[in-house]
């Protein structure tokens, strides 16, 4: 999952519209809520067993594979080899592959992702972090930043996607060789979609992974709502953004130059149907 690129929408589509069992952060949250409702005592550390938990008509496993810490906790329960998980939402590719997949046992994965223009994604993350006090990276000082100031800050995100696909190399230390590696990974390993083409992207995902059928009788109307009626638009993005060609756009593009080039390549892959 690429941050601020349709991830929440993807979770709803997978778990609700398509009725799949999903591994993400929601499972542990639901399990903790169940314990509280039944008067159970809070339990620290990893769960004692892998389980499917239900909430809002959706199904999740009780491990979080969206963070490195969650992946390390989950590995002893073998979620990807358990047969319980249909799909995992995992932003951290390298630790996910390293700790949760095992080629020797036939525990393999097929990858897909939605991609968004890096400048738009940066802006969305910036506005989100200005108010997301629950996030570990939240800083109250960000409320006073302009996006231009944030783009120039050493704390700002730089080339997140290229870095991630190259094993976590510092985004400000990337070279053209890293970009070529990232392109190769996308071309060989991913079914790519674009947030600007949500309906077509999800049509391709469903076709590729055999998700045309669903246990949800309202799957098609659910899909239409999430892909065509604004379901994928973050509320922080609806009336905010930066104008293409403006000084702010150019500043953000400059600190994410490799991601911009990688996104352009991703669009080429999408247009070619690769």
C-alpha positions as CSV (number, residue, x, y, z in Angstrom):
1,X,0.0,0.0,0.0
2,X,1.3,3.4,-1.0
3,X,0.4,5.9,1.7
4,X,-2.3,8.4,0.7
5,X,-3.0,6.6,-2.5
6,X,-6.4,5.0,-2.1
7,X,-5.4,2.6,0.7
8,X,-8.5,3.1,2.9
9,X,-10.7,2.7,-0.2
10,X,-8.8,-0.5,-1.1
11,X,-9.5,-1.9,2.4
12,X,-13.2,-1.3,2.1
13,X,-13.3,-2.7,-1.4
14,X,-11.4,-5.9,-0.5
15,X,-13.1,-6.6,2.8
16,X,-16.6,-5.2,2.3
17,X,-17.4,-5.1,-1.5
18,X,-15.5,-8.3,-2.3
19,X,-15.9,-10.1,1.0
20,X,-12.2,-11.1,1.3
21,X,-10.4,-11.8,4.5
22,X,-7.8,-9.0,4.9
23,X,-4.6,-8.8,6.9
24,X,-4.1,-5.1,8.0
25,X,-4.3,-2.9,11.1
26,X,-8.1,-3.4,11.5
27,X,-8.0,-6.9,12.8
28,X,-6.1,-6.2,16.0
29,X,-8.2,-3.2,16.6
30,X,-11.4,-5.2,16.3
31,X,-10.1,-7.9,18.6
32,X,-9.2,-5.4,21.3
33,X,-12.7,-3.9,21.0
34,X,-14.2,-7.4,21.5
35,X,-12.1,-8.0,24.6
36,X,-13.2,-4.6,26.1
37,X,-16.9,-5.3,25.3
38,X,-16.8,-8.7,27.0
39,X,-14.8,-7.5,30.0
40,X,-11.6,-9.3,29.0
41,X,-8.3,-8.0,30.2
42,X,-6.0,-6.1,27.8
43,X,-3.3,-8.3,26.4
44,X,0.1,-6.9,25.4
45,X,2.3,-8.4,22.8
46,X,1.3,-10.6,19.9
47,X,-1.9,-12.7,19.8
48,X,-1.7,-16.3,21.1
49,X,-3.3,-17.6,17.9
50,X,-4.3,-16.5,14.5
51,X,-8.0,-15.8,14.2
52,X,-10.5,-14.2,11.9
53,X,-12.4,-11.3,13.5
54,X,-15.5,-9.7,12.1
55,X,-16.8,-6.2,12.2
56,X,-19.2,-4.1,10.1
57,X,-19.8,-7.0,7.7
58,X,-16.0,-7.3,7.1
59,X,-13.5,-10.0,8.0
60,X,-9.9,-9.5,9.1
61,X,-7.2,-11.6,10.7
62,X,-6.0,-10.5,14.1
63,X,-2.4,-9.4,13.1
64,X,-1.2,-6.1,11.7
65,X,1.1,-6.5,8.7
66,X,1.1,-2.7,7.9
67,X,4.1,-2.0,10.1
68,X,7.5,-3.6,10.7
69,X,6.7,-4.2,14.4
70,X,3.4,-5.9,13.4
71,X,5.1,-8.1,10.8
72,X,7.7,-9.3,13.4
73,X,4.9,-10.1,15.9
74,X,2.9,-11.9,13.2
75,X,5.6,-14.1,11.7
76,X,5.4,-16.8,14.4
77,X,1.7,-17.3,13.5
78,X,2.4,-17.7,9.8
79,X,-0.6,-15.7,8.5
80,X,0.3,-15.9,4.8
81,X,0.8,-19.7,5.0
82,X,-2.2,-20.3,7.2
83,X,-4.8,-20.4,4.5
84,X,-6.9,-17.8,6.4
85,X,-5.8,-14.7,4.6
86,X,-7.0,-13.7,1.1
87,X,-5.1,-10.5,0.8
88,X,-2.6,-8.5,2.9
89,X,-2.2,-4.7,2.9
90,X,1.4,-4.0,3.4
91,X,3.3,-0.7,2.8
92,X,6.7,-2.2,4.0
93,X,7.6,-4.5,1.1
94,X,11.0,-5.9,2.2
95,X,10.1,-6.9,5.8
96,X,6.8,-8.4,4.6
97,X,8.5,-10.6,2.0
98,X,11.4,-11.4,4.3
99,X,9.4,-12.5,7.3
100,X,6.0,-13.6,6.1
101,X,6.6,-15.3,2.7
102,X,8.6,-18.5,2.3
103,X,9.3,-19.8,-1.1
104,X,10.6,-23.1,0.2
105,X,7.1,-23.9,1.5
106,X,5.3,-22.4,-1.4
107,X,4.2,-19.4,0.6
108,X,4.4,-16.8,-2.1
109,X,2.6,-13.6,-3.0
110,X,1.3,-11.7,-6.0
111,X,1.5,-7.9,-5.7
112,X,-0.8,-5.1,-6.8
113,X,-0.9,-1.4,-5.8
114,X,-2.5,1.9,-6.6
115,X,-0.3,4.8,-7.5
116,X,-0.8,8.5,-7.2
117,X,1.2,11.4,-8.5
118,X,3.9,12.0,-5.9
119,X,3.3,15.7,-5.6
120,X,-0.4,15.1,-4.9
121,X,0.4,12.4,-2.5
122,X,2.9,14.6,-0.6
123,X,0.3,17.4,-0.3
124,X,-2.3,14.9,1.0
125,X,0.2,13.6,3.6
126,X,1.1,17.1,4.6
127,X,-2.5,18.2,5.2
128,X,-3.2,14.9,7.0
129,X,-0.2,15.3,9.4
130,X,-1.2,18.8,10.3
131,X,-4.2,17.4,12.2
132,X,-3.4,13.7,12.7
133,X,-2.5,14.0,16.4
134,X,-2.9,10.2,16.8
135,X,0.0,9.5,14.5
136,X,3.5,8.8,16.0
137,X,4.9,11.3,13.5
138,X,2.5,14.1,14.5
139,X,4.0,17.4,15.6
140,X,1.9,20.4,16.6
141,X,4.4,22.7,15.0
142,X,3.3,21.3,11.6
143,X,0.0,23.3,11.9
144,X,2.0,26.4,11.3
145,X,4.0,25.2,8.3
146,X,3.3,26.1,4.7
147,X,3.7,23.3,2.3
148,X,6.7,25.1,0.8
149,X,8.4,25.2,4.2
150,X,7.6,21.5,4.7
151,X,9.1,20.6,1.4
152,X,12.3,22.2,2.4
153,X,12.4,20.6,5.8
154,X,14.8,17.6,6.3
155,X,11.9,15.8,8.1
156,X,9.8,15.8,4.9
157,X,9.2,12.7,2.9
158,X,11.5,12.3,-0.1
159,X,11.1,9.7,-2.8
160,X,9.2,7.3,-0.5
161,X,8.3,4.8,-3.2
162,X,11.6,4.5,-5.0
163,X,13.3,4.1,-1.6
164,X,10.8,1.4,-0.5
165,X,11.2,-0.6,-3.7
166,X,15.0,-0.5,-3.2
167,X,15.0,-1.8,0.3
168,X,14.8,1.4,2.3
169,X,17.7,3.4,0.8
170,X,17.6,7.1,2.0
171,X,15.4,8.9,-0.4
172,X,17.9,11.8,-0.6
173,X,20.8,9.4,-1.6
174,X,19.1,7.7,-4.6
175,X,20.8,7.4,-8.0
176,X,19.6,6.5,-11.4
177,X,20.6,2.9,-10.7
178,X,18.1,2.8,-7.9
179,X,15.4,4.2,-10.1
180,X,16.0,1.5,-12.7
181,X,15.8,-1.2,-10.0
182,X,12.5,0.3,-8.8
183,X,11.2,0.3,-12.4
184,X,12.2,-3.4,-12.8
185,X,10.4,-4.4,-9.6
186,X,7.2,-2.7,-10.7
187,X,7.3,-4.1,-14.2
188,X,8.0,-7.7,-13.0
189,X,6.2,-8.0,-9.7
190,X,3.2,-5.7,-9.7
191,X,-0.2,-5.3,-11.2
192,X,-0.4,-1.5,-11.3
193,X,-3.4,0.8,-10.9
194,X,-3.8,4.5,-10.7
195,X,-5.9,6.5,-8.3
196,X,-6.9,8.7,-11.3
197,X,-8.4,5.6,-12.9
198,X,-10.0,3.8,-10.0
199,X,-12.8,2.0,-11.8
200,X,-10.5,0.6,-14.5
201,X,-7.7,-0.2,-12.0
202,X,-10.1,-2.3,-9.8
203,X,-11.6,-4.0,-12.9
204,X,-8.0,-5.2,-13.7
205,X,-7.3,-6.2,-10.2
206,X,-10.5,-8.3,-10.0
207,X,-9.8,-9.9,-13.3
208,X,-6.1,-10.7,-12.5
209,X,-6.8,-12.2,-9.1
210,X,-10.1,-13.9,-9.8
211,X,-12.2,-11.6,-7.6
212,X,-15.1,-11.2,-10.0
213,X,-17.4,-13.2,-7.6
214,X,-18.1,-12.0,-4.1
215,X,-20.0,-13.2,-1.0
216,X,-21.6,-9.7,-0.9
217,X,-24.8,-9.5,-3.0
218,X,-24.3,-5.8,-3.3
219,X,-20.7,-6.0,-4.5
220,X,-21.2,-4.2,-7.7
221,X,-23.0,-1.2,-6.2
222,X,-20.4,-1.2,-3.4
223,X,-17.7,-1.1,-6.0
224,X,-19.4,1.7,-7.9
225,X,-19.7,3.8,-4.8
226,X,-16.0,3.3,-3.9
227,X,-14.5,3.8,-7.3
228,X,-16.8,6.2,-9.2
229,X,-18.6,8.3,-6.6
230,X,-15.8,9.9,-4.7
231,X,-15.4,7.1,-2.2
232,X,-11.6,7.2,-2.8
233,X,-11.2,10.9,-2.0
234,X,-9.7,11.7,1.3
235,X,-11.6,14.4,3.1
236,X,-8.4,16.4,3.5
237,X,-8.0,16.5,-0.2
238,X,-11.4,17.6,-1.4
239,X,-10.8,21.3,-1.5
240,X,-7.1,21.5,-0.9
241,X,-4.0,20.9,-3.0
242,X,-1.3,22.7,-4.9
243,X,-1.5,24.0,-8.5
244,X,0.5,22.2,-11.1
245,X,3.3,24.4,-12.3
246,X,3.3,26.6,-9.1
247,X,6.3,27.3,-7.0
248,X,5.0,24.9,-4.4
249,X,4.4,22.1,-6.9
250,X,8.0,22.5,-8.3
251,X,9.5,22.5,-4.8
252,X,7.7,19.3,-3.8
253,X,8.5,17.7,-7.2
254,X,12.2,18.6,-6.7
255,X,12.5,16.7,-3.4
256,X,10.6,13.7,-4.9
257,X,12.3,13.8,-8.4
258,X,12.9,10.0,-8.5
259,X,9.3,9.3,-7.5
260,X,8.0,11.6,-10.1
261,X,10.0,9.8,-12.8
262,X,8.9,6.4,-11.4
263,X,5.3,7.5,-11.4
264,X,5.6,8.5,-15.1
265,X,6.9,5.0,-15.8
266,X,4.0,3.5,-13.8
267,X,1.5,5.5,-16.0
268,X,3.3,4.0,-19.0
269,X,2.8,0.5,-17.6
270,X,-0.8,1.2,-16.9
271,X,-1.5,2.5,-20.4
272,X,0.2,-0.5,-22.0
273,X,-1.9,-2.8,-19.8
274,X,1.2,-4.4,-18.3
